[in-house]
Amino acid sequence: VRSRITSIVSSISQAGCQCVAGTNDGQLVIIEQGNSIVSKQIHTRSVTCINQLDNDRYVVGFVDGYVVVYNVRKDSKYEIRPSRDSITCLSCCCEGTYIAIAVGDTVVIFSHKKKAEVARISANKILNTTTRKNEEEDAITTVKFIHKKLLLFGTYNGNVAMITLEKKRIAFRQKIRPKLRYRKRIGRRIRDLVTRVDQIRKKRAQDFNIRVLFDSKPTVGSSSSSSS
């Protein structure tokens, strides 16, 4: 591959191992078990992140705000553009129902089944945070589905939060209404979040065992040095 690799994800299934890499010129490089390599041009701009939706589909974010859902078996795709800004990160729930798309301080919840946006969540609004003196404006750095009704995210200024995505009937339609269930301020830039798979049936946010990867240097304007 002559292009620069900008993102990569791997998966293991009954069919074997598969590695998918994104490039700076919009290609997906698919490496199958047995060293079979296929390159597909699915966009023209740089890939920023990739996440697996199911055995055949990958969700790919781009620097120009586009998101492509690509089926590697059928060589088919559809695309959406939730923002004109760069896609920061993606997460897909294990059922393949929802895709969480992070852009700036916002998480867009997209329904793969309906092929439609079903919720748009502002981290600053739901956390009720304001930018502190000498502190940069907050933004989401990582987002993870625990299951289709629980979403975990971390931010640039060191906030970790868990929200529920329950459906509520409003008039004659059902809409997702996010609700804050857990938050903790670490005060250091969050890089990644992990929860144990065997805990997905837990009901209370405080019962989850959350592992947080964060910068060693506190964010500007923060004196916090705690972790969870």
C-alpha positions as CSV (number, residue, x, y, z in Angstrom):
1,V,0.0,0.0,0.0
2,R,1.5,3.3,-1.1
3,S,-0.9,5.5,0.9
4,R,-0.5,6.4,4.5
5,I,-2.5,4.3,7.0
6,T,-4.6,6.5,9.3
7,S,-6.8,4.0,11.1
8,I,-7.0,0.2,11.6
9,V,-9.4,-2.4,13.1
10,S,-9.2,-6.2,13.3
11,S,-11.9,-8.9,13.9
12,I,-12.1,-12.6,14.5
13,S,-15.1,-14.7,13.5
14,Q,-15.9,-18.2,12.4
15,A,-14.7,-17.2,8.9
16,G,-11.2,-16.4,10.3
17,C,-9.3,-13.2,11.0
18,Q,-9.7,-10.0,9.1
19,C,-7.9,-6.7,9.3
20,V,-9.3,-3.5,7.8
21,A,-7.1,-0.3,7.4
22,G,-8.1,3.1,6.3
23,T,-5.8,5.5,4.4
24,N,-5.2,9.2,3.9
25,D,-6.8,9.1,0.4
26,G,-10.1,7.3,1.3
27,Q,-9.2,3.7,0.6
28,L,-10.0,0.6,2.7
29,V,-7.3,-2.1,2.7
30,I,-8.9,-5.4,3.6
31,I,-6.5,-8.2,4.7
32,E,-8.0,-11.6,5.1
33,Q,-6.5,-14.7,6.8
34,G,-4.1,-16.2,4.4
35,N,-2.6,-12.8,3.4
36,S,-5.3,-12.0,0.8
37,I,-5.2,-8.2,0.3
38,V,-7.9,-6.1,-1.4
39,S,-8.0,-2.3,-1.6
40,K,-11.3,-0.5,-2.2
41,Q,-11.7,3.3,-2.9
42,I,-14.8,4.2,-0.9
43,H,-14.2,8.0,-0.5
44,T,-11.7,10.7,-1.6
45,R,-10.7,12.2,1.8
46,S,-8.7,10.8,4.7
47,V,-10.1,8.1,7.0
48,T,-10.1,9.2,10.7
49,C,-11.7,6.1,12.4
50,I,-13.1,2.6,11.7
51,N,-15.5,0.4,13.7
52,Q,-17.0,-3.0,12.9
53,L,-20.8,-3.0,12.7
54,D,-21.3,-6.8,12.1
55,N,-19.4,-9.7,10.3
56,D,-19.7,-8.0,6.9
57,R,-20.0,-4.3,7.5
58,Y,-17.6,-1.6,8.7
59,V,-18.4,2.0,9.6
60,V,-15.8,4.5,8.4
61,G,-15.4,8.1,9.5
62,F,-13.7,10.8,7.4
63,V,-12.0,14.1,7.9
64,D,-14.7,15.9,5.9
65,G,-17.6,14.8,8.1
66,Y,-18.8,11.9,6.0
67,V,-19.5,8.4,7.4
68,V,-19.6,5.4,5.1
69,V,-21.1,2.0,6.0
70,Y,-19.3,-0.5,3.8
71,N,-20.2,-4.2,3.2
72,V,-16.9,-6.0,2.4
73,R,-18.7,-9.1,1.1
74,K,-21.1,-7.4,-1.3
75,D,-18.8,-4.5,-2.1
76,S,-21.7,-2.1,-1.4
77,K,-22.0,1.0,0.7
78,Y,-24.2,3.9,1.8
79,E,-23.0,7.2,3.2
80,I,-24.3,10.0,5.5
81,R,-22.8,13.3,6.5
82,P,-23.7,14.2,10.1
83,S,-21.3,17.1,10.2
84,R,-19.0,19.2,8.0
85,D,-16.3,18.7,10.7
86,S,-13.9,15.8,11.1
87,I,-15.3,12.6,12.6
88,T,-13.5,12.0,15.9
89,C,-14.5,8.4,16.7
90,L,-17.2,5.8,16.2
91,S,-18.8,3.0,18.1
92,C,-21.4,0.4,17.1
93,C,-23.6,-1.5,19.6
94,C,-23.2,-5.3,19.6
95,E,-26.6,-5.8,18.1
96,G,-25.7,-3.7,15.1
97,T,-28.7,-1.4,15.7
98,Y,-27.1,1.9,16.5
99,I,-23.9,3.8,15.5
100,A,-22.5,6.5,17.8
101,I,-20.7,9.2,15.8
102,A,-18.6,11.7,17.7
103,V,-17.9,15.2,16.3
104,G,-16.6,18.0,18.5
105,D,-18.7,18.0,21.7
106,T,-21.6,16.1,20.0
107,V,-22.6,12.5,19.7
108,V,-24.9,11.6,16.8
109,I,-26.9,8.4,17.3
110,F,-27.6,6.8,13.9
111,S,-30.0,3.9,13.3
112,H,-28.5,1.4,10.8
113,K,-31.9,-0.3,10.4
114,K,-33.8,3.0,9.6
115,K,-30.8,4.6,8.0
116,A,-31.6,7.8,9.9
117,E,-30.3,10.0,12.7
118,V,-32.4,9.3,15.8
119,A,-30.6,11.5,18.4
120,R,-28.0,14.3,18.7
121,I,-26.4,14.7,22.1
122,S,-24.3,17.6,23.3
123,A,-21.8,16.5,25.9
124,N,-21.4,20.0,27.3
125,K,-25.2,20.3,27.6
126,I,-25.9,16.9,29.2
127,L,-22.9,17.4,31.6
128,N,-23.9,21.0,32.2
129,T,-20.3,22.0,31.9
130,T,-18.8,25.4,31.2
131,T,-15.3,26.1,30.0
132,R,-13.0,27.0,32.9
133,K,-10.5,29.8,32.8
134,N,-7.4,28.9,30.7
135,E,-9.2,25.7,29.6
136,E,-9.9,24.8,26.0
137,E,-13.4,24.1,24.9
138,D,-14.4,20.5,25.7
139,A,-14.8,17.9,23.0
140,I,-15.4,14.2,22.9
141,T,-12.3,12.0,22.4
142,T,-13.7,8.5,22.7
143,V,-17.1,6.9,22.7
144,K,-18.2,3.3,23.5
145,F,-21.5,1.4,23.4
146,I,-21.8,-0.9,26.4
147,H,-25.1,-2.2,24.9
148,K,-27.7,-0.5,22.7
149,K,-29.1,1.4,25.7
150,L,-25.9,2.5,27.4
151,L,-23.2,4.7,26.0
152,L,-19.9,5.7,27.6
153,F,-17.8,8.6,26.5
154,G,-14.7,10.6,27.5
155,T,-13.7,14.1,26.7
156,Y,-10.7,16.3,26.1
157,N,-11.0,18.1,29.4
158,G,-11.1,14.8,31.4
159,N,-14.8,14.1,31.9
160,V,-16.1,10.5,31.8
161,A,-19.8,10.0,31.5
162,M,-22.4,7.2,30.9
163,I,-25.8,8.0,29.4
164,T,-28.9,5.9,28.8
165,L,-30.6,5.9,25.4
166,E,-34.2,4.9,26.4
167,K,-37.0,5.3,23.9
168,K,-39.9,7.4,25.1
169,R,-43.3,8.0,23.4
170,I,-43.8,11.6,22.5
171,A,-47.2,12.3,20.9
172,F,-47.5,9.5,18.3
173,R,-43.8,8.9,17.9
174,Q,-41.1,7.2,19.8
175,K,-37.9,9.2,20.3
176,I,-34.6,8.5,22.1
177,R,-34.2,10.6,25.2
178,P,-30.7,10.5,26.6
179,K,-30.2,10.7,30.4
180,L,-27.0,11.1,32.4
181,R,-26.4,8.1,34.7
182,Y,-22.8,8.5,35.8
183,R,-20.0,11.1,35.5
184,K,-16.5,11.6,36.9
185,R,-14.1,14.3,36.3
186,I,-10.5,13.1,36.0
187,G,-9.0,16.4,34.7
188,R,-6.8,14.7,32.1
189,R,-7.4,14.1,28.5
190,I,-9.3,10.8,28.0
191,R,-7.8,8.6,25.3
192,D,-9.8,5.4,25.7
193,L,-12.5,3.6,27.8
194,V,-13.0,-0.1,28.4
195,T,-15.6,-2.1,30.4
196,R,-15.6,-5.8,31.0
197,V,-17.8,-7.8,28.6
198,D,-19.3,-9.9,31.4
199,Q,-20.8,-6.8,33.0
200,I,-23.1,-5.8,30.2
201,R,-26.2,-7.0,32.0
202,K,-25.6,-4.8,35.1
203,K,-28.4,-2.3,35.6
204,R,-26.7,0.5,37.7
205,A,-23.9,2.6,36.2
206,Q,-22.0,2.6,39.5
207,D,-21.7,-1.2,39.3
208,F,-19.6,-1.1,36.1
209,N,-15.9,-1.6,36.2
210,I,-14.6,1.1,33.9
211,R,-10.9,1.3,32.9
212,V,-9.8,4.7,31.7
213,L,-6.7,5.5,29.6
214,F,-5.8,9.2,30.1
215,D,-2.9,11.5,29.6
216,S,-0.4,11.8,32.5
217,K,-0.4,15.6,32.2
218,P,-3.4,17.4,33.6
219,T,-5.5,19.5,31.2
220,V,-5.0,23.2,31.3
221,G,-6.9,24.9,34.1
222,S,-7.4,21.6,36.0
223,S,-5.9,20.6,39.3
224,S,-7.6,17.2,39.4
225,S,-5.4,14.1,39.4
226,S,-8.0,11.4,40.2
227,S,-8.7,8.3,38.2
228,S,-11.3,5.5,38.1
